[in-house]
Amino acid sequence: MNEFDRFVKHKIKAKHYIRYADDFILLSHGKTELENNIRYIECYLKDNLKLELHPDKVFIKTLSSGVDFLGWVHFLHHMVLRTVTKRRMVKRLAMNNSQETKTSYLGMLRWGECAKIEECCKLKRMITIYTDGSSRGNPGPGGWAGVLITDTKVIEIGGGEGHATNNRMELTGAIRSLELAKTISNGENIELHTDSEYVMKGMTLWIKGWQAKGWKTAAKKPVLNQDLWQELLVASAGLSVDWKYVAGHSGHDLNERCDEIATSFADGVTPNLYNGERSGYTIAR
């Protein structure tokens, strides 16, 4: 397209010309001049570059009505996002609200008037947590683990007990992780991933019924691990927690890392735990 740039500048002698890839804009004071330029450009592209202008993408517009270019509608003194661009961004944020995605969008949004979608990006700040528990023998020597990921940091935690069940270790991993999240949270939403259906269903389906029945099951038996369920309620109080189930041993790197930490503690081995900048964390996420 460098040849085309030279043609526009030196043959048409356009004073105001912008191009990005195969999208371009010519600015002029008169409509007739732009109409003539379109004809010149059509002939040049066909004869010299074997290209054609797309008939549905050639417009002559005034700045007061807005000029559509690179996802923005440009006016004389400001610009706003195209409606289709906003919808696409909101959809992508719903599918992937990683800090990288938000930072990329916020960098773009600062050039125009788009406070609502900019606020949408900022409100989606989140602490992501993965937890796991392990028990050798179930019951037997146990270990628990948590990996907390903020916008800037990653913290791995873990511990062990001499005699515990797998469910107690799964609960302990969630409790300790949320307790730590409270100390580092600035009001972010929390997304907690567990491979324990026991923890997941307990917090999302069963626990209100247990409380209403005086910590009895539907069969009117005492709820197992009541002490830890009550601790988990306290740990999660005041936090906006979205509980997510991830299948164990399914190849998810962060779940596998939690399993590694928890089983190490269950085996009486203290692993090296990461606590540092997110950019330096080598586990895929």
Solvent accessible surface area in square Angstrom, and as a share of the most:
residue,aa,sasa,rsa
1,M,83,0.37
2,N,101,0.52
3,E,89,0.40
4,F,0,0.00
5,D,23,0.12
6,R,131,0.48
7,F,27,0.11
8,V,0,0.00
9,K,111,0.47
10,H,115,0.51
11,K,150,0.64
12,I,29,0.15
13,K,142,0.60
14,A,21,0.16
15,K,185,0.78
16,H,102,0.46
17,Y,37,0.14
18,I,90,0.46
19,R,69,0.25
20,Y,139,0.53
21,A,62,0.48
22,D,109,0.57
23,D,66,0.34
24,F,55,0.23
25,I,24,0.12
26,L,27,0.14
27,L,73,0.36
28,S,39,0.25
29,H,200,0.89
30,G,30,0.29
31,K,130,0.55
32,T,93,0.54
33,E,93,0.42
34,L,26,0.13
35,E,64,0.29
36,N,47,0.24
37,N,10,0.05
38,I,41,0.21
39,R,134,0.49
40,Y,123,0.47
41,I,3,0.01
42,E,80,0.36
43,C,81,0.48
44,Y,33,0.13
45,L,8,0.04
46,K,133,0.56
47,D,96,0.50
48,N,85,0.43
49,L,44,0.22
50,K,163,0.69
51,L,84,0.42
52,E,149,0.67
53,L,36,0.18
54,H,96,0.43
55,P,116,0.73
56,D,104,0.54
57,K,149,0.63
58,V,54,0.31
59,F,136,0.57
60,I,63,0.32
61,K,104,0.44
62,T,86,0.50
63,L,65,0.32
64,S,98,0.63
65,S,71,0.46
66,G,1,0.01
67,V,23,0.13
68,D,66,0.34
69,F,20,0.08
70,L,82,0.41
71,G,14,0.13
72,W,19,0.06
73,V,33,0.19
74,H,51,0.23
75,F,56,0.24
76,L,121,0.60
77,H,163,0.73
78,H,77,0.34
79,M,40,0.18
80,V,47,0.27
81,L,7,0.04
82,R,82,0.30
83,T,75,0.44
84,V,62,0.35
85,T,10,0.06
86,K,82,0.35
87,R,172,0.63
88,R,102,0.37
89,M,6,0.03
90,V,71,0.41
91,K,136,0.57
92,R,130,0.47
93,L,1,0.01
94,A,82,0.64
95,M,151,0.67
96,N,77,0.39
97,N,44,0.23
98,S,33,0.21
99,Q,44,0.19
100,E,104,0.47
101,T,27,0.16
102,K,6,0.03
103,T,76,0.44
104,S,74,0.48
105,Y,25,0.10
106,L,43,0.22
107,G,31,0.30
108,M,63,0.28
109,L,0,0.00
110,R,160,0.58
111,W,159,0.56
112,G,20,0.19
113,E,111,0.50
114,C,14,0.09
115,A,79,0.61
116,K,185,0.79
117,I,10,0.05
118,E,44,0.20
119,E,86,0.38
120,C,34,0.20
121,C,1,0.00
122,K,99,0.42
123,L,124,0.62
124,K,58,0.24
125,R,109,0.40
126,M,36,0.16
127,I,1,0.00
128,T,30,0.17
129,I,0,0.00
130,Y,15,0.06
131,T,2,0.01
132,D,4,0.02
133,G,7,0.07
134,S,10,0.07
135,S,17,0.11
136,R,111,0.41
137,G,70,0.67
138,N,85,0.44
139,P,74,0.47
140,G,6,0.06
141,P,63,0.40
142,G,1,0.01
143,G,0,0.00
144,W,30,0.10
145,A,0,0.00
146,G,0,0.00
147,V,0,0.00
148,L,0,0.00
149,I,7,0.04
150,T,19,0.11
151,D,22,0.11
152,T,84,0.49
153,K,77,0.33
154,V,0,0.00
155,I,16,0.08
156,E,8,0.04
157,I,30,0.15
158,G,19,0.18
159,G,12,0.12
160,G,42,0.40
161,E,83,0.37
162,G,67,0.64
163,H,134,0.60
164,A,4,0.03
165,T,47,0.27
166,N,48,0.25
167,N,54,0.28
168,R,67,0.24
169,M,1,0.00
170,E,8,0.04
171,L,0,0.00
172,T,6,0.04
173,G,0,0.00
174,A,0,0.00
175,I,0,0.00
176,R,82,0.30
177,S,0,0.00
178,L,0,0.00
179,E,72,0.32
180,L,43,0.22
181,A,0,0.00
182,K,83,0.35
183,T,105,0.61
184,I,55,0.28
185,S,28,0.18
186,N,133,0.68
187,G,73,0.70
188,E,22,0.10
189,N,62,0.32
190,I,1,0.00
191,E,36,0.16
192,L,0,0.00
193,H,26,0.12
194,T,1,0.01
195,D,28,0.14
196,S,10,0.07
197,E,90,0.40
198,Y,46,0.18
199,V,1,0.00
200,M,43,0.19
201,K,77,0.33
202,G,0,0.00
203,M,27,0.12
204,T,70,0.41
205,L,125,0.62
206,W,96,0.34
207,I,8,0.04
208,K,165,0.70
209,G,29,0.27
210,W,27,0.10
211,Q,84,0.37
212,A,91,0.70
213,K,113,0.48
214,G,53,0.50
215,W,32,0.11
216,K,82,0.35
217,T,37,0.22
218,A,97,0.75
219,A,71,0.55
220,K,170,0.72
221,K,132,0.56
222,P,91,0.57
223,V,10,0.06
224,L,142,0.71
225,N,28,0.15
226,Q,63,0.28
227,D,71,0.37
228,L,12,0.06
229,W,0,0.00
230,Q,70,0.31
231,E,67,0.30
232,L,0,0.00
233,L,46,0.23
234,V,107,0.61
235,A,3,0.02
236,S,17,0.11
237,A,58,0.45
238,G,87,0.84
239,L,35,0.17
240,S,68,0.44
241,V,32,0.18
242,D,69,0.36
243,W,27,0.10
244,K,76,0.32
245,Y,98,0.37
246,V,21,0.12
247,A,48,0.37
248,G,29,0.28
249,H,137,0.61
250,S,70,0.45
251,G,60,0.58
252,H,63,0.28
253,D,66,0.34
254,L,4,0.02
255,N,2,0.01
256,E,60,0.27
257,R,32,0.12
258,C,0,0.00
259,D,30,0.16
260,E,92,0.41
261,I,0,0.00
262,A,0,0.00
263,T,27,0.16
264,S,21,0.14
265,F,34,0.14
266,A,6,0.04
267,D,81,0.42
268,G,70,0.68
269,V,88,0.51
270,T,105,0.61
271,P,23,0.14
272,N,142,0.73
273,L,66,0.33
274,Y,66,0.25
275,N,101,0.52
276,G,19,0.18
277,E,107,0.48
278,R,37,0.13
279,S,107,0.69
280,G,43,0.41
281,Y,13,0.05
282,T,131,0.76
283,I,49,0.25
284,A,60,0.46
285,R,124,0.45
